């Protein structure tokens, strides 16, 4: 991995600024893990595609451009050739060129450079058969019946066209309303107030001075109340921003404190507002029973934190530092834990069904009684992992990868029980 970056910077010095603020030792580990992922996931291409698309999307934020990909591909091939020497045959080269092409394709899809292909709609084959017997001829519709069928078909088509036109008009109206709402949020407050007053005057002129609406507005206090309500609504986003800023201040202020109820609520509330918790720093924090469903905790540091009985269903914990953390009886189903560090973590009786644990470090982790049914563990490090009584049914993991784990009474991927 170190040789790869040496070759890359020597051949393409323009790529070096992209890694100016990067921990190269950590970056080299990530590269090595990625190569392991590709090799190990050849048996499970669907899992590989998802991870690579996520990786491609993330690299856009790192400043990686489309033209950088060929540089990386050429450097990987050069580095492999250096190390494999006489084992670098034309067949090996062809295989790696193909693999790098697939990696680039999926990462391009994630980065938005090319569209993710969608399967074409199935075509219904129309078959026509001629009647071959008198009985079949009798079963054919009469001219009168055919006319009725034609009329009904025409009516259905007209109804369908009418519904389509209505849907199209509704879509246009929704788009217009969305644009008006966006303008409302972006305009300065003074302009919003002026527009509101002008609209009120126009409505009064249209409905007449004797109308209930006009009489209601014929009061300075009423107009002031309307303006106050409009401004209150207009300032909701600013108040939310202020709340989020205060929440992050609470989290930052609680660093080094094990048990902070204020931090607990701040983290939970930020996630409830769909605020990204990426790179959250809360090592050693007490967060038992916290609800962080669908939270984005990518690259977070929660080492030695207590998250027993927590709800992390569908959360993103990829590349997170979770070493020595406690997840006993937690819900981690459908959670992305790829490339995360879970070494020495306690996950006893946790639900990890359908979780993504590609290239995760689970060495010395306590996973007794864990539900790993349908989980993907390709490339995961399972050195002395305690999987006693775990459910691994339909998990994507090889017997070789499980060879260094403790598996007494565990249900194996094929459904058999390990003795």
C-alpha positions as CSV (number, residue, x, y, z in Angstrom):
1,X,0.0,0.0,0.0
2,X,2.9,2.4,0.8
3,X,4.5,1.6,-2.5
4,X,1.3,2.4,-4.3
5,X,1.3,6.0,-3.0
6,X,5.0,6.4,-3.7
7,X,4.4,5.3,-7.3
8,X,1.3,7.5,-7.6
9,X,3.0,10.7,-6.3
10,X,6.2,10.0,-8.4
11,X,4.2,9.5,-11.6
12,X,1.5,12.1,-11.0
13,X,2.6,14.8,-8.6
14,X,-0.6,16.7,-9.3
15,X,-2.4,14.1,-7.2
16,X,-0.4,14.8,-4.0
17,X,-2.5,17.9,-2.9
18,X,-5.6,15.6,-2.6
19,X,-3.9,13.9,0.3
20,X,-2.5,17.1,2.0
21,X,-4.6,16.7,5.2
22,X,-4.7,12.9,5.2
23,X,-3.3,10.5,7.7
24,X,-1.3,8.4,5.2
25,X,-0.8,5.4,7.5
26,X,-4.6,5.1,8.0
27,X,-5.1,5.8,4.2
28,X,-2.8,2.9,3.3
29,X,-4.8,0.6,5.6
30,X,-8.0,1.7,3.9
31,X,-6.5,0.9,0.4
32,X,-5.4,-2.5,1.6
33,X,-8.8,-3.2,3.0
34,X,-10.4,-2.1,-0.2
35,X,-8.3,-4.6,-2.2
36,X,-9.2,-7.4,0.2
37,X,-12.8,-6.4,-0.2
38,X,-12.7,-6.8,-4.0
39,X,-11.0,-10.2,-3.8
40,X,-13.2,-11.5,-1.1
41,X,-16.5,-10.2,-2.6
42,X,-16.1,-11.8,-6.0
43,X,-18.5,-14.4,-4.7
44,X,-21.0,-11.7,-3.6
45,X,-21.0,-9.0,-6.4
46,X,-24.2,-7.4,-5.2
47,X,-22.6,-6.5,-1.8
48,X,-19.5,-5.2,-3.6
49,X,-21.5,-3.0,-5.9
50,X,-23.3,-1.3,-3.0
51,X,-20.1,-0.6,-1.1
52,X,-18.3,0.7,-4.2
53,X,-21.2,3.1,-5.0
54,X,-21.0,4.5,-1.5
55,X,-17.3,4.8,-1.9
56,X,-17.7,6.7,-5.2
57,X,-20.2,9.1,-3.6
58,X,-17.8,9.8,-0.7
59,X,-14.8,10.5,-3.0
60,X,-16.7,13.3,-4.6
61,X,-16.6,15.1,-1.2
62,X,-12.8,14.4,-1.0
63,X,-12.3,16.4,-4.3
64,X,-11.7,13.3,-6.5
65,X,-12.5,14.0,-10.1
66,X,-13.3,11.7,-13.0
67,X,-9.9,12.1,-14.6
68,X,-8.2,10.9,-11.4
69,X,-9.5,7.3,-11.7
70,X,-7.2,6.2,-14.6
71,X,-4.2,7.5,-12.7
72,X,-5.1,5.3,-9.7
73,X,-5.8,2.3,-12.0
74,X,-2.4,2.5,-13.8
75,X,-0.6,2.9,-10.5
76,X,-2.3,-0.2,-9.0
77,X,-1.3,-2.3,-12.0
78,X,2.3,-0.9,-11.8
79,X,2.6,-1.7,-8.1
80,X,1.2,-5.2,-8.5
81,X,3.7,-5.9,-11.3
82,X,6.5,-4.8,-9.0
83,X,5.5,-7.2,-6.2
84,X,4.3,-10.2,-8.2
85,X,7.3,-10.1,-10.7
86,X,7.3,-13.5,-12.5
87,X,3.8,-14.2,-11.2
88,X,2.5,-11.2,-13.1
89,X,1.3,-13.1,-16.1
90,X,-0.9,-11.9,-18.9
91,X,-3.9,-13.8,-17.4
92,X,-3.3,-12.1,-14.0
93,X,-3.0,-8.7,-15.6
94,X,-6.2,-9.3,-17.7
95,X,-8.1,-10.3,-14.5
96,X,-6.9,-7.2,-12.6
97,X,-7.7,-4.9,-15.5
98,X,-11.3,-6.3,-15.6
99,X,-11.6,-6.0,-11.8
100,X,-10.4,-2.3,-11.9
101,X,-12.9,-1.6,-14.7
102,X,-15.7,-3.0,-12.6
103,X,-14.6,-1.0,-9.5
104,X,-14.4,2.2,-11.6
105,X,-17.9,1.5,-13.1
106,X,-19.6,1.1,-9.7
107,X,-17.7,4.1,-8.2
108,X,-18.7,6.3,-11.2
109,X,-22.3,5.3,-10.6
110,X,-22.0,6.3,-7.0
111,X,-20.3,9.6,-7.9
112,X,-23.1,10.4,-10.5
113,X,-20.8,10.3,-13.5
114,X,-22.9,7.6,-15.1
115,X,-26.4,6.5,-14.4
116,X,-27.1,3.3,-12.5
117,X,-28.6,0.9,-15.0
118,X,-32.2,-0.2,-14.5
119,X,-33.5,-3.5,-16.0
120,X,-35.7,-3.0,-19.1
121,X,-39.4,-3.6,-18.6
122,X,-40.5,-7.1,-19.6
123,X,-42.3,-7.2,-22.9
124,X,-45.5,-9.2,-23.0
125,X,-45.5,-11.4,-26.0
126,X,-48.7,-11.2,-28.0
127,X,-49.8,-14.4,-29.6
128,X,-52.7,-14.9,-32.0
129,X,-54.0,-18.2,-32.9
130,X,-56.6,-19.1,-35.5
131,X,-59.6,-21.3,-34.5
132,X,-59.1,-24.8,-35.6
133,X,-62.4,-26.3,-34.7
134,X,-66.1,-25.5,-34.8
135,X,-66.2,-25.3,-31.0
136,X,-63.4,-22.6,-31.0
137,X,-65.2,-20.7,-33.8
138,X,-68.4,-20.6,-31.7
139,X,-66.4,-19.2,-28.8
140,X,-65.3,-16.1,-30.8
141,X,-67.1,-12.8,-30.0
142,X,-69.9,-11.7,-32.4
143,X,-69.6,-8.4,-34.3
144,X,-72.0,-6.8,-31.7
145,X,-69.9,-8.1,-28.8
146,X,-66.7,-6.8,-30.5
147,X,-68.3,-3.4,-30.9
148,X,-69.1,-3.3,-27.1
149,X,-65.5,-4.3,-26.3
150,X,-64.2,-1.6,-28.7
151,X,-66.4,1.0,-27.0
152,X,-65.3,0.0,-23.5
153,X,-61.7,0.0,-24.6
154,X,-62.1,3.5,-26.0
155,X,-63.8,4.7,-22.8
156,X,-61.0,3.3,-20.7
157,X,-58.4,5.0,-22.9
158,X,-60.2,8.4,-22.6
159,X,-60.5,7.9,-18.8
160,X,-56.7,7.0,-18.7
161,X,-55.8,10.1,-20.8
162,X,-58.0,12.3,-18.5
163,X,-56.3,10.9,-15.4
164,X,-52.9,11.5,-17.0
165,X,-53.7,15.1,-17.8
166,X,-54.9,15.7,-14.2
167,X,-51.7,14.1,-12.8
168,X,-49.6,16.3,-15.2
169,X,-51.5,19.4,-14.1
170,X,-51.1,18.5,-10.4
171,X,-47.4,17.9,-10.9
172,X,-47.0,21.3,-12.5
173,X,-49.0,23.0,-9.7
174,X,-46.9,21.2,-7.1
175,X,-43.7,22.4,-8.8
176,X,-45.0,26.0,-8.9
177,X,-45.9,25.8,-5.2
178,X,-42.5,24.4,-4.4
179,X,-40.8,27.3,-6.2
180,X,-43.0,29.9,-4.4
181,X,-42.2,28.3,-1.1
182,X,-38.4,28.3,-1.9
183,X,-38.7,32.0,-2.8
184,X,-40.5,32.7,0.5
185,X,-37.7,31.1,2.5
186,X,-35.0,32.9,0.6
187,X,-36.5,36.4,0.6
188,X,-35.4,38.9,3.3
189,X,-38.1,39.4,6.0
190,X,-38.9,43.0,5.0
191,X,-39.8,41.9,1.5
192,X,-42.0,39.1,2.8
193,X,-43.9,41.6,5.0
194,X,-44.3,44.1,2.1
195,X,-45.6,41.4,-0.2
196,X,-48.1,40.1,2.5
197,X,-49.5,43.6,3.0
198,X,-49.8,44.2,-0.8
199,X,-51.6,40.8,-1.2
200,X,-54.0,41.8,1.6
201,X,-54.8,45.1,0.0
202,X,-55.4,43.5,-3.4
203,X,-57.8,40.9,-1.8
204,X,-59.7,43.6,0.0
205,X,-60.2,45.5,-3.3
206,X,-61.3,42.3,-5.1
207,X,-63.8,41.1,-2.4
208,X,-65.2,44.6,-1.6
209,X,-64.9,46.8,1.5
210,X,-68.2,45.4,3.0
211,X,-66.9,41.8,3.1
212,X,-66.1,40.0,6.4
213,X,-62.5,39.7,5.2
214,X,-62.2,43.5,4.6
215,X,-63.8,44.3,8.0
216,X,-61.4,41.8,9.7
217,X,-58.4,43.5,8.2
218,X,-59.7,47.0,9.0
219,X,-57.6,47.0,12.1
220,X,-53.9,47.8,12.7
221,X,-53.7,45.1,15.4
222,X,-55.1,42.4,13.0
223,X,-52.5,43.3,10.4
224,X,-49.8,43.3,13.0
225,X,-50.8,39.9,14.1
226,X,-50.8,38.5,10.5
227,X,-47.3,40.0,10.0
228,X,-46.1,38.5,13.3
229,X,-47.4,35.0,12.3
230,X,-45.7,35.3,8.8
231,X,-42.4,36.3,10.4
232,X,-42.7,33.5,13.0
233,X,-43.1,31.0,10.2
234,X,-40.3,32.6,8.1
235,X,-37.8,32.4,11.0
236,X,-38.4,28.7,11.7
237,X,-35.3,27.6,9.7
238,X,-33.1,30.1,11.5
239,X,-34.4,28.9,14.9
240,X,-33.6,25.3,13.8
241,X,-30.1,26.3,12.8
242,X,-29.6,28.0,16.2
243,X,-30.9,24.8,17.9
244,X,-28.5,22.6,15.9
245,X,-25.6,24.9,16.8
246,X,-26.5,24.7,20.5
247,X,-26.8,20.9,20.3
248,X,-23.3,20.6,18.7
249,X,-22.0,23.0,21.4
250,X,-23.4,20.7,24.1
251,X,-21.7,17.6,22.4
252,X,-18.4,19.4,22.1
253,X,-18.6,20.6,25.7
254,X,-19.2,17.1,27.0
255,X,-15.9,15.7,25.7
256,X,-14.2,13.7,28.4
257,X,-17.4,13.3,30.4
258,X,-18.7,9.7,30.6
259,X,-22.4,10.3,31.4
260,X,-24.0,13.5,30.1
261,X,-27.8,13.5,29.7
262,X,-27.6,16.8,27.7
263,X,-25.2,15.2,25.2
264,X,-27.5,12.1,25.0
265,X,-30.5,14.3,24.1
266,X,-28.5,16.5,21.7
267,X,-27.2,13.6,19.7
268,X,-30.7,12.0,19.6
269,X,-32.4,15.3,18.6
270,X,-29.9,16.1,15.9
271,X,-30.5,12.6,14.3
272,X,-34.3,13.2,14.7
273,X,-33.9,16.3,12.5
274,X,-31.9,14.2,10.0
275,X,-28.7,16.1,10.7
276,X,-25.6,14.1,9.8
277,X,-23.5,12.9,12.8
278,X,-20.5,12.0,10.6
279,X,-17.2,12.1,12.5
280,X,-19.0,12.4,15.8
281,X,-16.4,12.3,18.6
282,X,-17.9,10.7,21.7
283,X,-15.4,8.0,23.0
284,X,-16.3,6.5,26.3
285,X,-19.8,8.1,26.3
286,X,-22.7,6.5,28.1
287,X,-25.4,6.2,25.4
288,X,-27.3,3.2,26.5
289,X,-30.8,2.8,24.9
290,X,-30.3,5.8,22.6
291,X,-32.4,5.9,19.4
292,X,-30.2,6.6,16.4
293,X,-32.2,4.8,13.7
294,X,-30.9,5.7,10.2
295,X,-28.2,7.9,11.7
296,X,-25.2,8.8,9.6
297,X,-22.2,8.0,11.9
298,X,-19.7,7.5,9.2
299,X,-16.1,7.7,10.6
300,X,-17.5,8.4,14.1
301,X,-15.3,7.7,17.2
302,X,-17.4,5.8,19.7
303,X,-14.6,3.6,21.1
304,X,-15.3,2.4,24.7
305,X,-18.8,3.9,24.5
306,X,-21.8,2.2,26.0
307,X,-24.6,1.7,23.5
308,X,-26.3,-1.3,25.2
309,X,-30.0,-1.7,24.0
310,X,-29.5,1.1,21.5
311,X,-31.5,1.3,18.3
312,X,-29.1,1.7,15.4
313,X,-31.3,0.1,12.7
314,X,-30.2,1.1,9.2
315,X,-27.6,3.4,10.6
316,X,-24.3,4.1,8.7
317,X,-21.3,3.3,10.9
318,X,-18.8,2.6,8.1
319,X,-15.2,3.3,9.0
320,X,-16.3,4.1,12.5
321,X,-14.0,3.4,15.5
322,X,-16.1,1.1,17.8
323,X,-13.3,-0.7,19.5
324,X,-14.1,-1.9,23.1
325,X,-17.6,-0.4,22.7
326,X,-20.7,-2.1,24.2
327,X,-23.6,-3.0,22.0
328,X,-25.2,-5.7,24.1
329,X,-28.8,-6.5,23.0
330,X,-28.7,-3.5,20.6
331,X,-30.6,-3.4,17.3
332,X,-28.0,-3.2,14.4
333,X,-30.1,-4.8,11.8
334,X,-29.5,-3.6,8.2
335,X,-26.7,-1.4,9.6
336,X,-23.7,-0.5,7.5
337,X,-20.6,-1.4,9.5
338,X,-18.2,-1.9,6.6
339,X,-14.5,-1.2,7.4
340,X,-15.4,-0.4,11.0
341,X,-13.2,-1.2,13.9
342,X,-15.2,-3.5,16.3
343,X,-12.2,-5.2,17.9
344,X,-12.8,-6.2,21.5
345,X,-16.3,-4.9,21.3
346,X,-19.2,-6.5,23.2
347,X,-22.1,-7.3,20.9
348,X,-23.6,-10.2,22.9
349,X,-27.2,-10.9,21.9
350,X,-27.3,-8.0,19.5
351,X,-29.4,-8.1,16.3
352,X,-27.1,-7.8,13.3
353,X,-29.4,-9.4,10.7
354,X,-28.7,-8.3,7.1
355,X,-25.9,-6.0,8.4
356,X,-23.0,-5.0,6.2
357,X,-19.8,-6.0,7.9
358,X,-17.5,-6.1,4.8
359,X,-13.9,-5.8,5.9
360,X,-14.9,-5.0,9.5
361,X,-12.4,-5.8,12.3
362,X,-14.2,-8.1,14.7
363,X,-11.1,-9.6,16.3
364,X,-11.6,-10.6,19.9
365,X,-15.1,-9.3,19.8
366,X,-17.8,-10.9,22.0
367,X,-20.6,-11.9,19.7
368,X,-22.2,-14.7,21.7
369,X,-25.8,-15.2,20.8
370,X,-25.7,-12.6,18.0
371,X,-28.2,-12.8,15.2
372,X,-26.1,-12.5,12.0
373,X,-28.7,-14.1,9.6
374,X,-28.3,-12.7,6.1
375,X,-25.3,-10.5,7.2
376,X,-22.4,-9.9,4.8
377,X,-19.0,-10.6,6.4
378,X,-16.8,-10.8,3.3
379,X,-13.2,-9.8,4.2
380,X,-14.1,-9.4,7.9
381,X,-11.4,-10.0,10.4
382,X,-12.7,-12.8,12.7
383,X,-9.5,-13.6,14.7
384,X,-10.6,-15.2,18.0
385,X,-14.1,-13.7,17.7
386,X,-16.4,-15.3,20.2
387,X,-19.4,-16.5,18.1
388,X,-20.7,-19.1,20.6
389,X,-24.5,-19.7,20.0
390,X,-24.6,-17.1,17.2
391,X,-27.0,-17.4,14.3
392,X,-25.1,-17.2,11.0
393,X,-27.8,-18.7,8.8
394,X,-27.6,-17.4,5.2
395,X,-24.7,-15.1,6.2
396,X,-22.3,-14.3,3.4
397,X,-19.0,-15.6,4.8
398,X,-16.7,-18.5,4.0
399,X,-15.8,-21.4,6.3
400,X,-12.1,-20.3,5.9
401,X,-13.0,-16.8,7.2
402,X,-14.7,-18.4,10.2
403,X,-11.8,-20.8,10.9
404,X,-10.2,-18.6,13.6
405,X,-13.5,-17.9,15.5
406,X,-15.1,-19.7,18.4
407,X,-18.2,-21.3,17.0
408,X,-19.6,-23.7,19.6
409,X,-23.3,-24.2,19.1
410,X,-23.4,-21.6,16.4
411,X,-25.9,-22.0,13.5
412,X,-23.7,-22.0,10.3
413,X,-24.5,-20.3,7.0
414,X,-25.9,-23.6,5.6
415,X,-28.3,-24.0,8.6
416,X,-26.3,-26.7,10.3
417,X,-25.2,-26.5,13.9
418,X,-21.5,-26.3,14.8
419,X,-20.4,-28.8,17.4
